[in-house]
Amino acid sequence: MNLKKIIGLGFIGIILSFGSLYFWFWASPVGINNYLNKFFFQIGLRSPEAATYLGLIENTMLDFHSGKLDRYDRKSEIEFLHLVRETRAGLDDLGPENLGGQELLSWKIARWLMDDMIRELSFDHSTYRINQIGGVMINTPQFLTDVHRIVNEKSLERYIARLKEFSRVIEEVKVRVISDRDNGVVPPDFVINGALKGMRSFIDGGMRENPLFSSLPHRLEKIDTIAEARKQELFEQAGNIIGAEIIPGYEGMIKLFESLLPLSDHHAGIWRIPQGEKIYAARLESNTTTNMSAEEIHQLGLREVARIREEMEKILVEEGIIEGSVTHRLRELMDIPEYHFTDSDEGRAEQIAYLHKLDNKMMEMAPQFFITIPSQTLNIVRVPEFSQDGSALGYYRGPAMDGSTSGRFYINQKDMSDTPRWTLPTLMYHEGAPGHHFQISASHLIEGLPLIRKVSPFTAYVEGWALYAEFIAHNDMNVYEDDPLGNLGRLQDEMLRAIRLVVDTGMHAKRWSRERAIEYMLSNSGTTKADATREVERYAVWPGQATAYKVGQLHILKLRSMAEVRLGKEFDLREFHEMILMNGAMPLGILTESVQLWIESQAN
């Protein structure tokens, strides 16, 4: 048989194989896993940014996306809502009858997720698209500098294409902000001022000092495959786009936001906008994955604040710190200079080195408490200076699913007195191991499940796990055995999450003012006024999200207690953690069903 015939037959075989795969996976997917994987890939096809976050085909022959950014226009949003509704309708044809085990679990999780997406997307004007902590004016620059990988000339060209796309994104979102305004949705004045401060900071210094340009030389240091002349040519292209399109785009958005100030007010709660009460109810359900009412969550917060205050009092008394209220004594401890890292480049580097040391020690202990130990690396970096004013003390961004990019823990180093040394261990355990980085990295290792199970965005599970991780660091791993102030820092962190239950529902359901919310936080947490203000203003633009932490943690603890009682001496903490982590994130009600089935299997 000659070479042409061999190649021809091989090509026919490939076509037939692709044809079979097309009908099996795409045209008429067989089975729940293929059906959900198709939905997952449809999302990826619509979202170049999501495809880059996952990293599965980045800089490969299949890379169709990394020179593009997402669409933010209303038409694209409506098209996506139609896709979700269509996929949700088809889900009923696949179950739950005749499904069992992981397939039934996947069906239940997907049903809940799609119903929630439809509920959220059904509100046309329900959010402040540009604010002091998020939106494309903050998230897109961070995506371009921290997530888009530059590994060769092609990926640098795609970076420049994305810079060009960014100017389109700004204009699309500007149209949406105007539409929101015309439909009665204007952010509170303090949110507008915070957003203005961030946008002005981003373009201050011009093109050459802009992080989209200034970060390039460092990112290209280890790439020697681009000729110097070509590199300079591409630098010039990037600078021209930033100077001629992106910076003017920011100036236009700044002008628009300045025009919104006279139309705004100082109310903090989402009730202030049309359909605000319905929007908040939907956000509570989405974030807690429960049917708890705002009042139930508020009362739970009050009980938790009282309980945690008693535990703090005990430690303070044992340490001989007895003068004044708990909050007063915490504030005095926060202000002791010897606990602070210096407010300098050296102090900031020392703080990050200390956080790495904590994480490394935790990972050494992890095999005693976990079966699957993820190996993805964690980088600890400073929150970008242009967004630090409105940012939380710390936050996490997960690694690419293919391991091409590391997980990142961002620590806010604007004011080093906000994070005394004794407050850092529990923050590290929340964001690193055994918290977010451990859980999200472990989910990437799950095998035999649809991809959407690895990235399901259930806040109560994800944040509940991270707060539970803080608990096991103390309760099971005894990391604070010789560090009472570190344990006090853990309780202060837990107190913050309990306060969030009170303050979030207070602002959005009980119509508390921003100032009342800040005062409640200050009178119960011992944090700085600057930090309390950042926290409260975050809750104002992210209704319901702050309630997920404590609701999720308490639910996981309740499930663990149930398993310990039912299994007695047969209870194995490592097996319990394996069951929770290696099934991926899910709504809390479905998690309860899964734990009950696991208990039965262990008992038998």
N, C-alpha and C positions, 0 to 999 in steps of 0.2 A: 504493500500500500504506500503510495507516494506521500510526500510531506504535505502537499496541498490538501489531499483528501483527509489526512489525519487532522489537520487544522480545521477543515470544513466540518468534519464530523464532531470534533470537539466543540466548535462554535455552536452547532445545532444542539448539542447536549446542554451547553450553558443556557441557550435560549429556552429550551424545554424546562430546565431546572428553574430558571427565573420565572417562567410562566407558571409552574406549579407553585412556587413560593408566593407569587403574586396572588393567586386565588386562595392559597392556604392562609396567608398572613394578612393580605390587604383587601382584596375585592370581597371576600366572604370569609372572614377569619374563623378558624376552627378552634373552639374552646375559649374559656374565659381569659386565660393568660395571653393568647394571641390578640384577643379583642382589646384588652387593656394595653398591651404593648403598642397596638396600632394607635390608640388614643394618645399614648405617651409620645409617639413619634410625630403625630399630627401637631401636638403642642410644640415639639421641637422645631418642626418645619415652619411654624408660625412665629417662633421666638428665637432668633439668632443668638440673643443674649443667654437664654436658657441652655441652648446647645453648647455655648462656650463654657458656661458654668460646669456642665457635665463633663466636657472634655473628651468625650468618647471618640470623636472623629476630627478633633482639632488638628490642623496642619497635616492632614492626610489627603489622599486622592478623593475622598468623599466629602471633603470640607466645602460646603456650599454656602456657609453662613458667616464666616469670621471677618468679612468685609462689610457686614451689615449690622444695623441695630433694629430693635423692635419698632413696630408701628404703634402710635399712641393716639390715633384719630378715632372718633366715635364709630365710623363705619367698620373699622377693624375689630373694635370691641363687640359690636353687634354680631359680626360674623363669627367671632369666637363663642359668644353666647349661643348662637344657633348650633355650632359644632357640639357644645357641651349638652344641649338639650337633645340633639339627635342621638348622641352616644348614650345618654342616660336612658332614652326610650328603648334603644336596642339592648341595653343591659337586662331589661326585664325578660327578654326572649331567651336569655342564657341561664337564668336562675330565679330563685334559689333552689328550686326543685332539682333533684338529681345531682346536686353538688355536695361535696363533703370536704373535710380537712382544709388544706390551705386554699383550695379553689373556692370553697364557700366563704372562707375568711376574706379572700381577695374581693369577692363579689360584694360582701357587706361593706368593706372599707371603701370600695369604689362608689357604691350607691350613696353612702354618706357624703363622700367628697364631692361628687357631682351635684347632689341636691344642695349642698352648701355653696358651691360655685354659682349655681343658678340663682340662689337666694341673694347672694352678694351682688352679682352682675345685673340683677334686675333693677337696682337703683341707679338712675342716670347721673345724679349729682349728690354724692354721698361722702365726699372726702376733700381734703385740702391737698391738691395735687403737688403743690410746691409749698414746702414748709421748712422749718429750721433744722430738721433732722433727716429729711428724706425728699424723695421726688427726683426727677431727672437732673436737676441742677446740682445735686450732691452725688446721687447714686451713679450717674453715667460717668463723670470724671473718675470716680473711684473704680468703676468697672474697667475703664480704659487703662488706668495706670496699674491696677493690681491684679486683674483677672485676664485681660487679653494678653496672650503670650507672644512675645517677639523672639523668635528662634532663628530666623533667616531673613533674606531679603523679601520673600513673598509675604511673610507674616508682618513685616514692617510696612509693606505696601497696603496690606489689609488694615493695619492700624490707621494709616492715613485715610483710607476709604471710610473707616468708621468715624474719623474726625469730621469728614465731609457729611456723613450721615447725622452726626450730632447736631449740626445746624438745622437739619430738617426736623429732628426730634424736638428741638426747642420751639420751633414754629408750630408744630402740631400741638404741643402741650399748651402753648400760649393761646391757641384757639379754644382749647378746652377750658382754660382758666376764665376766659372771657365768657364762654357759654355758662360756666358755673355762676359767674357774677350775675349774668342776666337772668338766672333762675334762682336767685336768692342765696347763693352759697359764696360767702366771702369769709376768709379766715379771721379769727380774732386779731385785734391790733398787735398783741404781743407776738403772735405767730408771724404776722407780716413783717414786723420789725426784725425778728430773728432771721427770717428768710432773706431780708434785704441785707443784713449784716454779713451773712454767709456769701451771698452772691457778689457783694462789693469786694469782700476779702479775696474771692477767687480770681477776680480780674485785676486786683490791685497789683501794680508792678508791670503790667503789660504782658505782651506775648512771651518774652524771654524768661520771665519769672513764673509764668503759668505752669503748674505741675504737668499739664498735658505735653508741654515742650521740655521743661527743665528736667523731667525724669528720663528723657530719652538717652542721653549719653551714658548714664549709669546702666540702663537696661541693655545697652549694646556693647558694654565693655568686653564681654566674653565671646562675642560673635565676630569671628575673623573671616567670614565667607563673603562679606560685602566690601567691595572696593571702596576706598576712602572717598573718591570723587562721587560715586553713586550714593554713598552714605550722606554726604553733604547736600547732594541734590534732593534727597528724600527729606532731610532735616528742613531744607528751605521750603519744600512743599507743605510739610506739617505746620511750620511757622506761619506761612501765608494763610492757611485755612483758619488757624487759631486767631490770627490778627484780623483777618478780613471778614470772617463769618461767625466764629464762636463768641469772641468777645463782644462784637456788636449784638449778637443774640442775647447775651447776658444783659447788655445795656438796655435792650428793648424790654426784657422781662422785668428788670429793675424799674423802668419807667412805668410799666403796667402795675406793678405792686405798689409803687408810690401813689398811683391814682386810686388804688383800692382803700387806702387808709381812711379817707373821709367817709367811706361807705361802711366801715367796720364798727365793731363795738368791743367791749372788754370782757364779754361773757366767755366762759371757758368750755361749757358743755356742748355736746353735739345736738342737744335739744334746740339750740338756737337756729338751726337751719331747717328748711322744709322737710317733713317726714323724719325729723331727728330722732323721735322716740322709737319709731319702727326700725330705723337704722341701728340704733344702739342695741335693741333687742336682738337683731340679727347678728351684730358683732359679738355680743356675749355668747350666743349659741355657737358661733363659728370658732371663737377663741377658746372657750372652755369645753366645747364638744359635749355640753350637758344642757338640760332644760332649766338650770337654776335661774331664778329671777334676780334682778338687781338687788332687791331687798334681802334675799337669802344670802347673796354674796357679801353685802354690806355687813350683815350681822355676823357672818363667819369671820370677816376681817376684824371686827371689834373684839370677838372672843380670842382670836389668835394674838392680837396686839397685847391684850391683858396677860395671856399665858406667857408670852415671850418676855414681857417686862419683868415678870417674877423671876424667870431664869437669869436674866441679866443682873437683877438685884442680888441674887445669890452669889454670883461670881464677883461682883464689885465688893460686896461685904467681905468675902473670903480674901480678897486682895487688899483689904484695909482701906478701901475707897468708900467712905460712908457719908460725906458731907454733900447735901443737896439732893435734887431729884436724880433719877436714873439718867435722864436726858442731859442734865447739867454736868454730871460726872463723865458721861461719854464725851461731851463737848470738850471738857478739860483734857481728857486723854487724847482726843484728836489733835489738840493744839500743842502738845508737848513736842518741841523741836527734835528731840533725840530720836523720835520715831519716824521722822520725815526723811525722805531722800532729798538731796539738795536740788534746788531749782536751777539746774544747769545741765548742759549736755552730758557731763559726766554722771550727774545724779540720775538723769533719765536712762542712760545706758546701764547704770548699776541696778536700777529698778527692774529693767527688762531681764538682766542676767539673773536677778533673784527669782523672778517668775519662772524662768527656764529651770532653775534649780529645783523649785517646788514641783514643777511638772515632771521632771526626770525622776525625782524621788517617788512620786505617786505611781509612775509607770513601773517602777521596780517592784512596788507592792501589789500591783494590779492582779497578777496571776493567782494570788491567794483568795481573790474575791470574784474573779471573772474567768470564764472558760475561753472565750474568743478574745484575743488581744490584738486590736488593730495596729497596723504598723505605719500608717500615714503620718507624716511629719507635721509639726505645728510650728509656725512662725509667730513670734510675738512682736508687734510693731506699734508705733505710735498712731493714734487717730490723726488723720490729716489736719494740718493746722487751719485750713480754710473752713472745716466743719466742726472743730473742737468746741466752739462756744455753745452749740446746741446739743452736742453729743452726750450720751450716757458715759459713765466711768469706764465701761468696757463692753465690747460686743464681739461676736464671733462670725466668721464666714467659712463655710465648709470647703474641703478640698475637692478638686475635680474627681469624678468617679473613676477615671483611668489613672489617677495618681500623678498626673502631669503637673498639678499645682498643689501646694500644701494647704492645710487649713491655716486660718489666720485669726489670732486673737488681737483685737485692737484695744489698746489701753490709752485712756485720755490723760495726757500729761501736761495739760494746760497749766493747772495749779497743783503742784506736787503735795501741797498740804491737804488736798482732798483724799489722798490715799496713803495714810500712815502704814508702816510696815505690818502692823498687826491686823490690818483689814484686808491684806492681799491674799493670804492663803485660800480663804474660802472663795474669793473671786476667781482665783486660778483654778480651783477644783470645779467651779461652775462652768467656766469657759473651756478649760482644757480636759484633763483626765481627772476623775471619771465622768465629767459632764459632757458638754456639747461635742467637743472634738472626739471623745471616745465613742459616744453614741452614734454620731453621724458617720464617722469613719467605719464603725462596726456595721452600720446598715449597708454600706457599699459592698460588704463582703457576703451579704446574703445571697444564696444560690437557689435557683429553681423557682423563683417568684417573678411576677411581672415587674418591670423596671419601676413602675409608678409606686410600688410598695417600698422602694428604697429611698424615695425622696418625698413621700407624702407630707404635706405641710400642716401637721396637726400641732398647734402651738401648745395645747395643754399637755400633750405627751412630751414634746421636745423640751419645753421649759420646766414641766413637772419633773422630768428625769434629771435635768441639771440641778434643780433645787434638792431633789432626792439625793443626788450625788454629794452635795454639801453635807447632808445628813449622815450618809454612810461613812464619809471621811471622818466624822466625829464618832458616831455610834459604833461602827464596826471596825474601822481601821485605826482608831485611837490616835489620830495624828496630833491631837491637842493635849495629849496626856501630860506633857511638861510645858504647855503653852496656854495658860488660862486666858491671856489677852487675845490669842488667836481664836480661841473658842468664843470669846466675847465678840470678836469680829464676825464670826459665823452667825451668832445670834442677831447682831446688828443687821446683817445681810438678810436674814430671815424676817426680821422686823420690817425691813423695807418692803418685802413681798407681801406681808400681812397688811401694812399700811396701804399698799396699792389697791387691795380689795375695797378698803374704805374710801379712799380718795377717788378712784376711778368711778365707782358708783355714785359717790358724793357729787362729783362734778356733772356727770352725764345723766343721772337719774334724779338726784335730789337738788340739782341746780346750785351747788356750792360755787362760790367765786374762786378764781385762781388764788387770791390771797388767803382765803380760808383753807384751801387745800395745802398751800405752802406752810401755813401756820400749824396745821395738824401734823404734817410731816416733821417739822422742826421740833414740835413739842413731844414727839414720840421716838425719834430716830437718833438724835445727836449728830446728824449730818450737818454740813455747812449750808448756809442759806443759798449759796450759788448752786450747790448740788441739788438741793430741794427744789429750787426754781427750775432747773433743767429737767428734773424728773416730772414735775407737775405739768410743765409745758409739753413734754413728750406725751403724757397721757391725753392731753387736750387734742392732739392731732392723730392719736392712735387709739381711738375708743375701744375699750374692752380687752385689748391685748395684755395689759398689765394684770388682769385678773387671772390669766391662765397659769401663772407660775405656782401659786399656792393651791389653787384648785387641783392642778395636776399632781403636785407633790403629795398632798393629803390623800388623794385617790390611790396613788401607788403605795403609799404607806398602809392604807386600809387593806389593799389587796395582799400585801406582804403579811400583815397581821392575820388575815383570814387563812392564808396558806400555812403560817406557823402553827395556828391553832388546829387546823384540820390534819396536818401531817405530823405534828409533834416532833419527836426525835428524828423522823425521816426527812424533815425539812432541810434542804441543802441550798444555802444562799447563792452559791455559784450557779446552780441549776436554775434558780429563780431568776437571777439576772440574765442568764442565757436566754430563757424563755421571753423575758421582756424585750431584750435588745435585738435578738435575732429573728423576730417576727416583724420588725420595722414599726414605724409610728402608726398610730391608729386612734380613732375616737375612744374616749374613756369607757363608754358603755360596751363597746366591742372588746376592749382590753379586758374588762371584767369577765365577759363570756370566755375569752381565751384562757385567762388564769383559772377559771373554774374547771375548764376541760383539762388543763395541765394538772391541777390538783388531783382530779379523778385518775388521770394516767399514772401519776406518781404513787397514789394510794394503792393502785392495782399492781 
